[in-house]
Amino acid sequence: MKYRTNKVRKEDYPIHNWYRFVLSFPPHLVKHYLEKFELPSDSVVLDPFCGTGTSLVESRLNYYHSIGIEANPISYFASKTKLNWLFSPDELVDTAFEIAERVDQLLKEEGIDDYNLMHTNSIFLRNLPEESQKVLLKNSISPIPMHKSIALIEEITRIKDEPLKDHLLLACLNTIINNVSNLRFGPEVGVGKIKEDAALLNPWLDNVKTIAEDISSLLYGYENINYETHLGDSRMINQYLSPNSVQAVITSPPYPNEKDYSRATRLESVLLGLVRNMQEMRNIKKTFVRSNTRSVYKQDRRIELGKTSGFEKMYSKVTLQYFGGMAKHLANLRPSLTPGAKLAYVVGDQSSYFRVMIRTGQLLAEVAESLGYKVLDLELFRTRPATVSKKMLREEVLVLEYTGDNG
Ligand SMILES: C[S@@+](CC[C@H](N)C(=O)[O-])C[C@H]1O[C@@H](n2cnc3c(N)ncnc32)[C@H](O)[C@@H]1O
C-alpha cells in the first residue's frame, strides 16, 4: 500500500486549513494522481463533487486549471473563496484589525468583553430568526457565542471588496465552528461540551493572519492558471462544461452510507443566510446524490408508500438511487472529456444495513465500464472497520480512462 493510514498533519497543508480541513480528503492523494496521470501542462482538472475544494486548490498549486461543481451552497462558497488568491494580504489583516476593534467596542457597549470572557448580567442577545434556528442541531452554539458571532458577521458583510469580505467570512466561519460553537466532529457531527462563552475575536484574527501568510507566497506565478466553480448538481454536469474541455477528474463523491452531508454544515449555512428554513434545507438536499435513507423523498419512493417494507426497502432504494445518480453523472460527463482523459473516484464500501456489504468501488467500476469507460485500476487507499460487523471496509480509488467510445 502506497498511502499512510495515519492522520494527515494539518500543518503540512497550508490553504487547505482555511476551512474545515478535517472533513475533506487528503491533498497528498490528489497530488499523487496529478503526477500519475502525467497531464500536459495546460490541462483542466475537474472535481464534480468538490466540497470545500481540496482537489481544486491542490491542482492550482500544481499549476493546472481547475473546475469544481458543488451542490451545497456553503461548501461552494468555501471552495470558491479558497481558490481566489488575488488580494492584498496586508489589506486583509489591516481590515480585520479595524473590524475587530469596532466589534469589540460594540460588544463592550452591550456589556460583553470578548477578550476577557466577561459579561454583565442583563444583556440583550442577538439571535437568528426562529425559522433559521429550527435548522440547527439543538445546542450547536450557546447564546453569548451566537450573539458575538452575529455581530462579527454583520460587521464583515459591510465590506465592499468581495475577495477581502469572503476571506474574512471564511476565517470567521472556521473560528465559529472550531473555537466558539459546541459542535464536535466524529464521522458524524454532534454536540460536545457546552461552552457558555468562548473567545471569538483573537482566534479569528489568528485565522486571518494564517490566510494572509499563505497568500503572500501565492501572489505571483498563478495569474494564468484559471479556475471556475459552479453551484450545481453533477448528475447534470454537461450543463456547466464545454464539450471536449476536461483532461482529468479527481474527486471524492458522496458514499452510499448513512451520513447526511447537510448536517455537518448547518450552523455556518444558517449564519451566512444561505439556508433560512427547513424548506430551503430540503430543497438543497434534493440536489445531492441520494446517499442515505433520510434523503429519499416522497416522490422518490411513491412505489413503497402503503407497504410495510420500511427501512429495508428504503435501503435498497437508496442504493439504487445512489448508483443511478452516479451513472447519470458518468454518462453526462462524457461529452466534456477529451479522449484519453483520466479519472480518479475515491469511494468507500458500506455495510450499515443488515451487514450487507456494498462494494462501492466494484459496482461503480461496472457502471463506468457499461458507459464506455476503461477501468484502469481499483486501488486500495485505506481500510476501516465497519461499526457493527467490524468487517473491514475498503476505501478505494477507482481509476478510469475515457476512450472516446460511449459504450
Ligand atoms: C465526500 S464529499 C467531497 C469532499 C471534498 N473532496 C473536499 O475536499 O471537501 C462529497 C461532496 O459532494 C457534494 N454533492 C453531493 N451530491 C452532489 C451533486 N449531485 N452534485 C454536486 N455535488 C454534490 C456534497 O455536498 C459533498 O460536499
The ligand as a Gaussian input file, in Angstrom:
#p B3LYP/6-31G(d) Opt

LIG

0 1
 C      -17.162000      13.330000       0.095000
 S      -17.653000      14.987000      -0.117000
 C      -16.296000      15.688000      -1.013000
 C      -15.261000      16.285000      -0.136000
 C      -14.192000      17.010000      -0.923000
 N      -13.287000      16.074000      -1.520000
 C      -13.441000      18.015000      -0.064000
 O      -12.241000      18.072000      -0.123000
 O      -14.068000      18.771000       0.666000
 C      -18.897000      14.873000      -1.329000
 C      -19.450000      16.217000      -1.752000
 O      -20.371000      16.030000      -2.822000
 C      -21.389000      17.011000      -2.703000
 N      -22.523000      16.566000      -3.542000
 C      -23.479000      15.649000      -3.241000
 N      -24.311000      15.497000      -4.289000
 C      -23.872000      16.328000      -5.267000
 C      -24.322000      16.603000      -6.594000
 N      -25.397000      15.989000      -7.103000
 N      -23.626000      17.492000      -7.329000
 C      -22.529000      18.123000      -6.816000
 N      -22.085000      17.915000      -5.564000
 C      -22.732000      17.026000      -4.793000
 C      -21.653000      17.067000      -1.202000
 O      -22.264000      18.281000      -0.834000
 C      -20.232000      16.940000      -0.652000
 O      -19.648000      18.213000      -0.464000

